[in-house]
Amino acid sequence: MMVKRQRGFTLIEALVALLVLTIGMLGVAAMQLKALQGAHAAYQRSIASLAAQDAQERLWARMAELGDLTCPAAGDVNGDDQGWYGQWSDFLPGLGDSPVGDPTNCEFDVTVSWSESRFADEAEPGFSYIVRLPGE
């Protein structure tokens, strides 16, 4: 009876092991890419939330300037000349310059929307808040 000795991997076994390792590494790379995209989207949503809160605070400040619970106009925040857009446009690409809708009974719809080219297959990112000031 003759016993064959195994002297290590053959070339085919080594190539199969390398193929399995390569497929696993490609999966890890794809997962890392999705994680980076998700982290960036979360960052932009955080910035958009801060921008919406800033628009709300600008409305409150304008109301305090007007006095007597006078409801401010949407134009007090909207537009390039009011400063809101200039402050936030560097952080959110394609940011809309009119976040505040016209008020109804001093209730404002604050919508912060921006465009993100990396998420072209999804709907346009945006946040919408309703702000009620104690005015007219």
C-alpha positions as CSV (number, residue, x, y, z in Angstrom):
1,M,0.0,0.0,0.0
2,M,1.4,3.3,-1.1
3,V,0.6,6.4,0.8
4,K,0.7,9.7,-1.1
5,R,2.1,12.7,0.8
6,Q,0.4,16.0,0.4
7,R,3.0,18.6,-0.2
8,G,0.9,21.8,0.1
9,F,-1.5,23.6,-2.2
10,T,-1.6,23.1,-5.8
11,L,-1.7,26.0,-8.2
12,I,-5.5,25.7,-8.8
13,E,-6.3,25.6,-5.1
14,A,-4.2,28.8,-4.6
15,L,-6.0,30.6,-7.5
16,V,-9.4,29.6,-6.1
17,A,-8.4,30.9,-2.7
18,L,-7.2,34.2,-4.3
19,L,-10.5,34.5,-6.2
20,V,-12.6,34.0,-3.0
21,L,-10.4,36.6,-1.2
22,T,-10.8,39.1,-4.1
23,I,-14.6,38.8,-4.1
24,G,-14.7,39.3,-0.4
25,M,-12.5,42.4,-0.6
26,L,-14.7,43.9,-3.4
27,G,-17.7,43.4,-1.1
28,V,-15.9,45.2,1.7
29,A,-15.0,48.1,-0.6
30,A,-18.6,48.5,-1.8
31,M,-19.8,48.5,1.8
32,Q,-17.3,51.2,2.7
33,L,-18.4,53.3,-0.3
34,K,-22.0,53.1,0.9
35,A,-21.0,54.0,4.4
36,L,-19.2,57.1,3.2
37,Q,-22.2,58.1,1.1
38,G,-24.5,57.7,4.1
39,A,-22.2,59.7,6.3
40,H,-22.1,62.5,3.8
41,A,-25.9,62.5,3.4
42,A,-26.2,62.6,7.2
43,Y,-23.8,65.6,7.3
44,Q,-25.8,67.5,4.7
45,R,-29.1,66.8,6.6
46,S,-27.5,68.1,9.8
47,I,-26.4,71.3,8.0
48,A,-29.9,71.7,6.4
49,S,-31.5,71.3,9.8
50,L,-29.2,74.0,11.2
51,A,-30.1,76.2,8.2
52,A,-33.8,75.8,8.8
53,Q,-33.4,76.6,12.5
54,D,-31.4,79.7,11.5
55,A,-34.2,80.8,9.2
56,Q,-36.7,80.4,12.1
57,E,-34.5,82.4,14.4
58,R,-34.2,85.2,11.8
59,L,-38.0,85.3,11.7
60,W,-38.1,85.6,15.5
61,A,-35.4,88.3,15.4
62,R,-37.3,90.3,12.8
63,M,-40.5,90.0,14.8
64,A,-38.7,91.4,17.8
65,E,-37.4,94.3,15.7
66,L,-40.9,95.1,14.5
67,G,-42.4,94.9,18.0
68,D,-46.1,94.6,19.1
69,L,-46.3,90.9,17.8
70,T,-46.2,92.1,14.2
71,C,-45.7,89.1,11.9
72,P,-42.6,89.4,9.7
73,A,-42.7,88.9,6.0
74,A,-41.1,86.0,4.2
75,G,-38.8,88.4,2.4
76,D,-37.1,89.2,5.7
77,V,-35.2,85.9,5.2
78,N,-35.5,85.1,1.5
79,G,-33.2,86.4,-1.1
80,D,-29.5,87.1,-1.5
81,D,-29.6,90.5,0.2
82,Q,-30.9,89.1,3.6
83,G,-27.7,87.1,4.4
84,W,-29.3,83.7,5.0
85,Y,-28.5,82.3,1.6
86,G,-24.9,83.6,1.7
87,Q,-24.3,82.0,5.1
88,W,-25.5,78.5,4.1
89,S,-24.9,78.2,0.3
90,D,-21.2,77.2,0.8
91,F,-22.3,74.2,2.8
92,L,-25.2,72.8,0.7
93,P,-24.7,72.6,-3.1
94,G,-27.6,74.0,-5.1
95,L,-29.3,75.5,-2.0
96,G,-32.6,77.3,-2.7
97,D,-32.5,81.0,-1.9
98,S,-36.1,81.2,-0.7
99,P,-36.6,78.9,2.3
100,V,-39.5,80.7,3.9
101,G,-43.0,80.5,2.3
102,D,-45.6,83.3,2.7
103,P,-47.2,83.2,6.1
104,T,-50.8,82.3,6.9
105,N,-51.8,83.7,10.3
106,C,-48.1,84.1,11.2
107,E,-47.4,80.4,10.4
108,F,-44.5,79.9,8.1
109,D,-43.4,76.9,6.0
110,V,-39.6,76.8,6.1
111,T,-38.3,74.5,3.4
112,V,-34.6,73.9,2.9
113,S,-33.8,72.1,-0.3
114,W,-30.5,71.4,-2.1
115,S,-29.2,69.3,-5.0
116,E,-26.7,66.5,-4.6
117,S,-25.3,65.0,-7.8
118,R,-24.1,61.8,-6.1
119,F,-27.7,60.9,-5.3
120,A,-29.1,61.5,-8.7
121,D,-31.3,58.4,-8.6
122,E,-33.1,59.6,-5.5
123,A,-35.5,62.5,-4.9
124,E,-34.1,65.9,-4.3
125,P,-33.0,66.2,-0.7
126,G,-34.9,68.7,1.5
127,F,-36.4,69.5,4.8
128,S,-39.7,71.2,5.6
129,Y,-40.6,72.8,8.9
130,I,-43.7,74.6,10.0
131,V,-43.0,77.6,12.3
132,R,-45.8,79.3,14.2
133,L,-45.0,82.7,15.6
134,P,-47.3,84.4,18.1
135,G,-48.2,87.2,15.8
136,E,-51.4,88.5,14.2
